[in-house]
Amino acid sequence: MKYFRGSFVFSILGLALAAFIGHYYGGTTSAALEALFIAGVLAVLEISLSFDNAIVNASILKNMSEIWRHRFLTWGMIVAVFGMRLLFPLLIVAVVAHIDPWNALVMATFHPDEYAKLMTSAHLQVAAFGGTFLLMVALNYFYDENKSEHWIALFEKPASLLGKVEAVEMAFSVVILIAISAFLPSHEDALSFLKSGLAGLVTYVAVDGIGSFMEASEDTMKDIHRASAGMFIYLEVLDASFSFDGVVGAFAITHNLFIIMIGLSIGAFFVRSLTIMFVEKEALTKFAYLEHGAFYAIGVLSVIMLTDPFLHIPEWITGLVGAIIVAVSFLASLRKGPKESA
């Protein structure tokens, strides 16, 4: 429980604040209880959607220097709570409505229904960007010619062999984007989807390139810190990609930006706690296929986000599917035993 003590404290404070906000807007005890319940539901959804994110975070965090681990768990938490759960939705509405972020905040405070309508209108672009970034994350893991540990060999061995082909994951992603955009109802939607998806792909390449550049150094200690800084940037963008769909989808549950921020932030705190536990308990070393399951779950999430223009799947189903995949990989790991090497 020591890993989750801070998360529980934040949860109690956050739920109390959500109840206060609900009472402020509704003026009744039932409105306060409803807000408290919604914040709790959003927290559970965020945890279920980001459980695989915690595993991937742990796989990267274990290679970072101690100081950059601390920065990820402190600076990164500030970015996750205020950047992605508050500033990001405001920026989307500001761009869509052609207003500044302050007026977007005023709209969210006093005209939540209008704000939510503008927010959800950008779902196509947000899903394309985040879905493509996560697709690249999953493909880059499986299209790795040096990958020797396979869970589902039927798929993973051929993918590993294809990893010898330069930039095969980018080619596959572009084909997927073109194929999906061809079936969108209007030319405007297709172009918007394609541009947003390509922006997600370029962002992945840029972040991955920054990480590779920071690893190049002749000084060993300097090299470790530079590489850790690159991993930090990668983790922040990865966390943001996981948050995109959850932030926008939360407006289907409530139009109150502040309750959304509280609920999703509670979930983000628990994901950080899970990440720390996985690192310190060396879970990825003890359970051979846990990391595989996380990347399969990321691949499924990316496909769900990219196909959202045709088929909207509720967030709770998405989270449940991801949790089942990770649970199956965990059980398979128990049968196999610990990894032969870390």
N, C-alpha and C positions, 0 to 999 in steps of 0.2 A: 504493500500500500504506500510505501514511502515515495514511489515514483508519481503517484496520483494525488498526493496531499495538496499541492498547490492548485491542481485542477479542480478539486472538490471545493476548496476555499473560493476560487474564482466563480465556480458554478453557483454557490450559495449567494454571493454578492450579485452576480449577474441576474439570477432569477428574481431576486428581490427588486433589483432595478427595473426588470421587465414588468413586474407586477405594478410598480409605481407608475411606469409609463402608460400601462394599460388603464390604470385608474385615472391618470391625468387626461387621457384622450376620451375615455368612456364615462368617467365620473361615477362608476359603480364598482361594487366589489366583484360582481360577475365579470366585468370587463378586465379587472386586474387578474383574476384567476385565469381567464381566457388567454391573456397575454403571457402569463407564466407558463401555461400549458404549451402554447405555440413555441415559445423560446426553448422549452424542453424538447419538443418534437424536432425542431430545427437542429438542436445540438446532437441528437441521436442520428439524424440523417447525415449530418456532416461527418460524424465518426464513421458511420457505415460506408460512406462514399470515399473516405480518405484513409481507411485502414491499410489499404495497399500502399498508399503514399507514405505511411509511417515506416513500412518495411523498406521501401526504396530509399527513403531518407536515411535510414539506419545503415544501409549498404554503402552509402556515400560518406556519411558522417564518421564512420569508423576509420576512414582514411584521412580525416582532417586533423590538423593540429589542435591542441587543447584550447588555445585562445580563440580559434575560429569556431570550434564547437560551441563555446560559451557565447560567442557573438550570434551564432545562428539561433540559439535558444533565447537570446535577449533581443537583439536588434531584429532578428527574424520574426519574433513574436509580435513586436510593435508593427512591423510591415504587414504581417498576416491579419492583425486585428483592425488597425486603423487604415492601413493602405488598401487591402483587398476587400474588407467588409464595409468600409465607409467611403473612402476616397474614390475607389474604382467605380461603384455605382453612380456616384455624383458626377464623375467625369463622363460616363456613358450618356447620362441624361443631358449634361452640358453640351456635348457634341451633337446629340440628336436634336435638341431643342434650340441650339445655337445661342446658348446663354452661358454665363460664367458659373463656376462651381458654387459660389456663394448663393446665387439665385436658385441654383439647383437644390441646395440645402434648405432654403426657404420654402421651395415648392414641396420638398419631402416632408417638411415639418407641418405646413399648413394646408397643403393640397395633396395628400398622399395618393389618392386615386389617380389623379392626373400624372403624378410622378411615376407610379407603377406602370401606367399605360405606356409612357415613353421608354421606361426601362425595358419592358418586355418586347417592345418593338425592335430592339437591337439584338434579340436572341439569336437570329440567324447568323449574324457576323461573329458574335461572341462564341457560339458553338463551333463555327468553322475554324476560328483561330485556335481555341483551346483544344478542339478535337484533333486538329492536324499536329499540334505540338506534342500531344500525348501519344499520337500514333507514331511519330518519329522516335519518341522515347522507347516505346515497346519494340518497334522494329529494330532499332539500333542494338537492343539487348539480344534479340534472337538472330539477327543477321551479323553474327560475330564469328569470324573464321577461327578464332582462338578459343571459342566456347567448347568445353569438353564434357561438362556435366549436363546431361539431358534428362528431363522429366518425361515428356511425351516425345519419344525419339522419332515417331512417325512424322511429326511436324518440325521438330527442332533440328534434326540432323540435316535435312535438305536446306533449311534456312541457314544453318551454319556454313554449308558449302556455298550457298549463294552469296554469303558475306565476302567471298573472295572477289566478287564483282564490285568495282568501285562505284560508290554512291547508289547502290541498288535500292536502299530504303527510301531515298529521295525520289527516285524514279517511280517506285511503287506508290508513294504518297501522292505524287502529281497525277498519276493515272486515276487513282481513287477520287481525287478532287474533280477532275475533268468529267469522270463518269457520273458522279452525283450531280454536278452542276448542269449536265445535259438534260436531266429529268426534272429540273425545277420549273415551276409553272410560267415564270416570266423571265425575259432576258435580263431585266434589272436585278432580280433576285439571283440569277445564275452568276452574273458578273460580280455582284457583291459577295456571294459565297466564295467564289474562286479567288478573289482578291484577298479576302480575309484569311482563307486557308493558306494561300501562298505567303502571306505575312507571318502566319504561325510557323511555317516551314523555315522561312528566312530567319526568324527569331531563334529557332532551335539551332540552326547552323551557326549563327552569330555567337550565341551563348556557348555552344560547344567549342567554337574556335577560340573564344576568349579563354576558356579553361585550358585548352591545349597550349596557347601562347604563354599563359602564366606558369605552366609547368617547365618551361625552358629557362634554365638558369645554371650557372656553373657552381654557385654556392649552395651546398646541400641544405642548410637551414633556411636560407632565403627561398630555395626551391620549394620546400615544404610549405612555407607561409604563402607563397604566390599560388601554388597549386590549391591550397585550402581556400584562398580568396576566390579562385575560379569556381571551386565546388560550391562555395557560398552563393555566388551569383546564380549558378545553375539550379540550386535547391530553391532559391527564392522564385525564380521563373517557373519551376516545376510546381511549387505550391500554388502559385497564381493560376496556373492552368487547371489544376484540380479545383480551384475555387470558382472559376468562371461559371460553370453550369449550375453549381449549387447556389451562388449568389443570385443569378437571374431566376432560377427555378423557385427560389424561396418566395418570390413575389406572387406565386400562385397560391401560397398559404396565407400570407398577410401582406398588406401594402405599407406597413409601418417599417421604414428603413431602420429605425433604432432597435426594434425588437429583432429584426433580421440580423443586425450586427451583433447583438448580444448572444442570440442562439448559436449562430455560426462560430462566434469567437469561443464560446464554451467548448464546442466540438474541436476547434483548432488547438485549444490548450490540452485536451486529452490526446490528440494526435501527437503533440510534442512529447507528452509524457510517455506514450507508447514507444516513440522513437528512442528516447533515452533508455527505456527498459530493454529494448531490442539490442541496443549497442552494448550496454553494460552486462547483460546476460549472455552476450555472444550468440543470440538466437539464430543468426544466419549461418553460423558455423555449425551449430548443433543440429539444425534442421535443413537438410540438403536442398529441398525443393520449395522452401518457403519463398525465396526470392523469385523463383520461376512463377509461382502462383500469383505473386504481386504483379509481375509484368504481364501475365495473361489477363489479369483483372484490368490493368491499365489499357491493354489493347481492346478489351470489350467496352470499357468506358468510352474510349475514343470513337469506336464504331457507333455507339449509341448517340454520342454528341453529333457526329457527322451525318447520321441518318435522321436526326430530329426533324428536318423539314418535311419528311414523309411520314414518320412514325414517332409520335411523342410517347416515350416510356416514362412513367412516374419515377421520381427520384428514389422512392423507397424500394422499387423493384431493382433499379440500377445498383443501389447499395447492397441489396440482398444477394444479387448475382455475384458481385465482387467478393462479398463475405464468404459465400459458398465455395468459390474457386480457391480462395486462400485457405479455407478450412480443409478442403480436399487435399491441397498441396501439403498442409501440415500433417494430415493423417498418412499420406504417402511417405513423408519424411520420417515419421515414427517407424514405419515398416522397414525403411532402408537403414536407418541408424545415422549417426553423425557423419559429416563430410570427412573424407580421408585427409583432405588438406583444406586450410582456411580459404 
